[in-house]
Amino acid sequence: MDYYFRFGVIWANFDKLLFGLALGLALAVVAILAGTVIGMVCAFAATGRNRLIKSAVGVYVSAIRNTPILVIVLLVFFALPQLGVRLDKYQSFAASLAVYAGAYLTEVFRAGLNGVPLGVIDAGRAIWLTGLQVAAYVTFPIMMRNSLPAMGTTFISLFKDTSLASVVTVQELMFSGQIIAARNFQYFTVYTLTAILYFSVGYPAAIFVRWLERLSARGYSRRRRRHA
């Protein structure tokens, strides 16, 4: 059976799809920024000396990483109101994604911290930098360079996870595509375009991350040659 793309359906609803894509991007950016803060705080805590805090971070990371993100989204949206915590659908999804991102980024940043040479830290202490100054001026920049590849992969994956916002009726790209496809019975056409729109953001983002990695590597090499 031959199938023809119904471009009329696409043009008539393209503005809705673009709005859904923009909304998904906005939710992803908010969640990623919040998740980055959570991940950094937890990573520094996990590499600290307080055993109680390290254990708490370990429980958080293990619990979130072994729970499907869809379950987390539904728990935040439906279960928290029964405990008196009321968020609208946008806030609940952004919070769910941020908590999920924070667990993965904790491990990313922790690995980056473990890759910081102890000699560099000792050199910072030798010139009388405080613990906070060592963390800010020595440890943090090296951690970020070490973490950049994994951060890029995590961020792109989180952007794709915004498609799950449709289960709580957030009108992002996937939700808009479902509505348009169901109303016009053009599932193949609409979902194909939806996939193309996700790809049109995810692929350039991957290229940008690789460019940042090369830029960071060149900058690090120049600094090493300068101080050699």
Secondary structure, DSSP 4 states (H G I P E B T S, - for coil): ------HHHHHHHHHHHHHHHHHHHHHHHHHHHHHHHHHHHHHHHHTSS-HHHHHHHHHHHHHHHTS-HHHHHHIIIIIGGGGT----HHHHHHHHHHHHHHHHHHHHHHHHHHTS-HHHHHHHHHTT--HHHHIIIIIHHHHHHHHHHHHHHHHHHHHHHGGGGGGGT--SHHHHHHHHHHHHT-HHHHHHHHHHHHHHHHHHHHHHHHHHHHHHHHHHHHHHHHH-
